[in-house]
Amino acid sequence: MAKLNPYLNFDGKAEEAFNFYKSVFGGEFLGEIHKMGNAPGTENLSEEDKNRVMHIALPIGGDLLMASDIVPAFGQTLNVGNNNYVSIFPESKEEADRLFKGLSEGGNIEMPIEDQFWGDYFGSFQDKYGVHWMVNYNEGYTK
């Protein structure tokens, strides 16, 4: 079966965001933080663009959260929207609360984490980097 891993784009904030995510989830980055300036053909980029993240990955459980920065010099633009969410399925209510509290710090809570009418313990928010998250705990999902 294929495995899906979320891949996020940032406008110069990928490394900062991933250091924040690392502080909440723990663990270590998978490999190094690859910068744009290390790629062939980037010699003429500004120092700011050379320092943008080409690729970063943080293992979370059996999954990978990955990201890169856009490069305006390449004509790339970032449009932050609500079309992507990272959905987290923690192993306990306590872990759900910890992750929700940590990741939503400085962000905008859309739906507070609480027991929902469909039976799950659920909440959603946009973090301070514009990434949308859902935290969804259901004891049946962990068995």
ZIDARA-V790480 format. One record per helix or strand of 2 or more residues. SS is the DSSP state (a for helix, b for strand). FROM is the first residue (numbers start at 0). TO is the last residue. If there is no record, write none. Layout:
ss=SS from=FROM to=TO
ss=SS from=FROM to=TO
//
This chain:
ss=b from=6 to=9
ss=a from=13 to=24
ss=b from=33 to=34
ss=a from=35 to=37
ss=a from=46 to=49
ss=b from=52 to=59
ss=b from=62 to=68
ss=a from=71 to=73
ss=b from=84 to=87
ss=a from=92 to=103
ss=b from=107 to=114
ss=b from=120 to=125
ss=b from=131 to=136
ss=a from=138 to=141
//
